[in-house]
Amino acid sequence: MSEVRVGLVIEDDQDIRELVRVVLSQAGFDVHTASTGSAGVTYARQLKPDVITLDLGLPDIDGFEVARQIRKSSDAYIIMLTARAEELDTLMGLEAGGDDYLTKPFRPRELRARVEAMMRRPRSSSDVKSAPEEADPEMIHNGLAVSAGSRTATLNGTELKLTRTEFDLLLALLETGRIVRTKADLARRLRNEPYDVGSYVSDADERAVEVHMGNLRKKLGDSIQNPRWLETVRGVGYRLAPAVQSN
């Protein structure tokens, strides 16, 4: 039997909390709930959930701080749920450690689809079966070394602390090199769909890619004006910056 997946719902609205609980239960999760941010942080440490849905408008601690605290001890997927559609909330939520977000009201089918797409992606190196070293060669570019098998990225010998989403985006660009990947392509990659499948990608999905790429750029210490790794192609998407010739 496969290991039971654990879900955690952090939501102060009882009706929404029950709705999300039912959605996750139907998706096969053992679901636990919390009505406050402090309780959610405690449960996240104790339960080690696979997926967390997190309301941003909690009564005791705002959802951004809850996400930051959870990220100190948990590698769970975090989907932010917010009744506020302002772009700043989206930016802050993703920068605090969220992997995705949905604006209330949302369709239960959409929430389930987002969760199932996340669960198709490996959470960490422990979820990837070991393989012979020759079957998992490092991809090296301008001092950056990335291993898809162990899901590690090192820059000049120092391992980078990337979220799963940041790692997946970096890997996608390394795999295609100087070929431009559109934001829609990358959004589909995060859903574990072929980039040419043609499924619908919303403006919010593309904006989320922009935010994650910005976070990745900060962790790399990369420059928008003179990129060493991540090159923005305005109005289109992203590609790998040119290789720097060593002397």
C-alpha positions as CSV (number, residue, x, y, z in Angstrom):
1,M,0.0,0.0,0.0
2,S,1.2,3.5,-0.8
3,E,1.9,5.9,2.0
4,V,-1.0,8.1,3.0
5,R,-0.6,11.7,1.9
6,V,-1.3,14.3,4.6
7,G,-3.1,17.6,3.9
8,L,-3.4,20.6,6.2
9,V,-6.0,23.3,5.8
10,I,-5.3,26.6,7.7
11,E,-8.5,28.6,7.3
12,D,-10.6,30.7,9.8
13,D,-13.8,30.6,7.7
14,Q,-15.7,27.4,8.7
15,D,-17.5,26.9,5.4
16,I,-14.4,27.3,3.3
17,R,-12.4,25.2,5.7
18,E,-14.9,22.4,5.3
19,L,-15.0,22.8,1.5
20,V,-11.2,22.5,1.2
21,R,-11.2,19.6,3.7
22,V,-13.7,17.7,1.5
23,V,-11.7,18.5,-1.7
24,L,-8.5,17.2,-0.3
25,S,-10.2,14.1,1.3
26,Q,-11.7,13.2,-2.1
27,A,-8.2,13.5,-3.6
28,G,-7.0,10.9,-1.1
29,F,-5.4,13.0,1.6
30,D,-5.6,12.4,5.4
31,V,-6.8,16.0,6.1
32,H,-6.2,18.0,9.3
33,T,-7.5,21.6,9.9
34,A,-6.6,24.7,11.8
35,S,-8.5,27.9,12.3
36,T,-5.6,30.1,13.4
37,G,-2.1,30.7,12.1
38,S,-0.4,29.7,15.3
39,A,-2.2,26.4,15.3
40,G,-1.4,25.9,11.6
41,V,2.4,26.4,12.3
42,T,2.3,23.9,15.1
43,Y,0.4,21.3,13.1
44,A,2.8,21.8,10.1
45,R,5.7,20.9,12.4
46,Q,4.0,17.9,14.0
47,L,2.2,16.4,11.0
48,K,4.7,17.0,8.2
49,P,2.0,17.5,5.6
50,D,2.5,17.0,1.9
51,V,0.1,19.9,1.0
52,I,-1.0,23.0,2.9
53,T,-3.7,25.4,1.9
54,L,-3.2,28.7,3.7
55,D,-5.7,31.5,4.1
56,L,-3.9,34.9,4.0
57,G,-6.5,36.7,6.2
58,L,-6.1,34.8,9.4
59,P,-7.3,36.4,12.7
60,D,-4.1,36.0,14.8
61,I,-1.1,35.9,12.4
62,D,-1.3,37.0,8.8
63,G,-0.8,34.3,6.2
64,F,2.5,35.7,4.9
65,E,4.1,35.3,8.4
66,V,2.6,31.8,8.8
67,A,4.2,30.8,5.4
68,R,7.6,32.1,6.5
69,Q,7.4,30.2,9.8
70,I,6.3,27.0,8.1
71,R,9.1,27.2,5.6
72,K,11.6,27.0,8.4
73,S,10.7,23.4,9.1
74,S,8.5,22.2,6.2
75,D,9.0,21.4,2.5
76,A,5.2,21.0,2.0
77,Y,3.5,22.5,-1.0
78,I,1.7,25.7,0.0
79,I,-1.3,27.0,-1.9
80,M,-2.3,30.5,-0.7
81,L,-6.0,31.2,-0.6
82,T,-7.0,34.9,-0.6
83,A,-10.1,37.0,-1.0
84,R,-7.9,39.9,-2.0
85,A,-6.9,39.9,-5.7
86,E,-4.4,42.7,-5.4
87,E,-1.1,42.0,-7.1
88,L,0.9,42.9,-4.0
89,D,-0.8,40.1,-2.1
90,T,0.3,37.7,-4.8
91,L,3.9,38.9,-4.7
92,M,4.1,38.7,-1.0
93,G,2.5,35.3,-0.8
94,L,4.9,33.7,-3.3
95,E,7.9,35.5,-1.8
96,A,7.0,34.3,1.7
97,G,7.2,30.7,0.5
98,G,4.0,29.9,-1.3
99,D,4.1,27.6,-4.4
100,D,0.8,28.7,-5.9
101,Y,-2.3,30.7,-5.1
102,L,-6.0,30.8,-5.7
103,T,-8.3,33.8,-5.3
104,K,-11.6,33.3,-3.5
105,P,-14.2,32.3,-4.6
106,F,-12.6,29.4,-6.4
107,R,-13.9,26.2,-8.0
108,P,-13.2,23.0,-6.0
109,R,-12.2,21.3,-9.3
110,E,-9.5,23.9,-9.9
111,L,-8.1,23.5,-6.4
112,R,-8.0,19.7,-6.8
113,A,-6.3,20.1,-10.2
114,R,-3.6,22.4,-8.7
115,V,-3.0,20.0,-5.9
116,E,-2.7,16.9,-8.1
117,A,-0.3,18.8,-10.5
118,M,1.9,19.6,-7.5
119,M,1.9,16.0,-6.3
120,R,3.2,14.8,-9.7
121,R,6.4,16.8,-9.0
122,P,9.1,15.5,-6.7
123,R,9.2,17.3,-3.4
124,S,12.9,16.8,-2.6
125,S,15.9,14.7,-3.5
126,S,14.5,12.0,-1.2
127,D,11.6,11.4,-3.6
128,V,13.9,10.7,-6.5
129,K,15.3,7.2,-6.9
130,S,19.0,7.0,-6.9
131,A,20.7,6.4,-10.2
132,P,24.2,5.7,-11.4
133,E,26.2,8.9,-11.6
134,E,26.6,8.6,-15.3
135,A,22.8,8.5,-15.7
136,D,22.5,11.8,-13.9
137,P,25.2,14.1,-15.1
138,E,25.5,17.6,-13.7
139,M,24.5,20.5,-16.0
140,I,27.1,23.2,-15.6
141,H,26.7,26.8,-16.7
142,N,28.9,29.8,-15.7
143,G,29.9,28.2,-12.4
144,L,26.4,26.9,-11.6
145,A,26.0,23.2,-11.4
146,V,22.6,21.5,-11.3
147,S,21.7,17.8,-10.8
148,A,18.2,16.8,-11.8
149,G,18.4,13.5,-10.0
150,S,19.5,14.8,-6.6
151,R,17.6,18.1,-7.2
152,T,20.6,20.1,-6.0
153,A,22.0,23.4,-7.4
154,T,25.4,24.7,-6.4
155,L,27.0,28.0,-7.3
156,N,30.8,28.1,-7.1
157,G,30.7,25.1,-4.7
158,T,27.9,26.5,-2.4
159,E,24.5,24.8,-2.4
160,L,21.6,27.1,-3.1
161,K,18.5,26.8,-1.0
162,L,15.8,26.8,-3.7
163,T,12.2,26.0,-3.4
164,R,10.9,23.1,-5.6
165,T,9.3,25.7,-8.0
166,E,12.5,27.7,-8.3
167,F,14.5,24.5,-9.0
168,D,12.0,23.3,-11.6
169,L,12.2,26.7,-13.4
170,L,16.0,26.7,-13.4
171,L,16.1,23.1,-14.6
172,A,13.7,24.0,-17.5
173,L,16.0,26.8,-18.7
174,L,19.1,24.7,-18.4
175,E,17.5,21.9,-20.4
176,T,16.6,24.2,-23.3
177,G,19.6,26.5,-23.2
178,R,19.2,29.5,-25.5
179,I,15.8,28.5,-26.7
180,V,13.2,31.0,-25.3
181,R,10.6,29.5,-22.9
182,T,7.4,31.5,-22.7
183,K,5.8,32.1,-19.4
184,A,3.0,29.9,-20.5
185,D,5.5,27.1,-21.3
186,L,7.0,27.4,-17.8
187,A,3.6,27.5,-16.1
188,R,2.7,24.2,-17.9
189,R,6.1,22.8,-16.8
190,L,5.1,23.6,-13.2
191,R,1.9,21.6,-13.7
192,N,4.0,18.7,-15.1
193,E,2.4,19.1,-18.5
194,P,4.2,19.0,-21.8
195,Y,5.0,22.6,-22.7
196,D,3.4,22.2,-26.1
197,V,0.1,20.8,-24.8
198,G,-1.8,24.0,-25.4
199,S,-3.8,23.9,-22.2
200,Y,-5.2,27.2,-20.8
201,V,-2.7,29.4,-18.8
202,S,-4.2,32.5,-17.1
203,D,-2.6,35.9,-16.5
204,A,-2.2,34.9,-12.9
205,D,-0.3,31.8,-13.8
206,E,2.1,33.8,-15.9
207,R,2.5,36.4,-13.1
208,A,3.3,33.6,-10.7
209,V,6.1,32.5,-13.0
210,E,7.5,36.1,-13.0
211,V,7.5,36.2,-9.2
212,H,9.3,32.8,-8.9
213,M,11.8,33.8,-11.5
214,G,12.5,37.0,-9.6
215,N,13.0,35.1,-6.4
216,L,15.4,32.7,-8.2
217,R,17.3,35.6,-9.7
218,K,17.8,37.1,-6.2
219,K,19.1,33.8,-4.8
220,L,21.6,33.5,-7.7
221,G,22.6,37.1,-7.3
222,D,21.9,37.6,-11.0
223,S,21.6,40.9,-12.7
224,I,18.6,41.8,-15.0
225,Q,20.8,44.2,-17.0
226,N,23.8,41.9,-17.3
227,P,22.5,38.4,-16.7
228,R,24.9,35.5,-16.1
229,W,22.2,32.8,-15.8
230,L,18.7,34.0,-16.4
231,E,18.0,36.2,-19.4
232,T,14.6,37.9,-19.8
233,V,13.3,38.2,-23.3
234,R,10.8,41.1,-22.9
235,G,7.3,40.3,-24.0
236,V,8.1,36.7,-24.5
237,G,9.7,34.8,-21.6
238,Y,13.1,33.6,-20.5
239,R,16.1,31.7,-21.6
240,L,19.6,30.8,-20.4
241,A,22.1,33.6,-20.6
242,P,25.1,33.0,-22.9
243,A,28.1,31.0,-21.6
244,V,31.0,33.1,-20.4
245,Q,34.2,32.1,-22.0
246,S,37.0,31.3,-19.5
247,N,40.5,32.5,-20.1
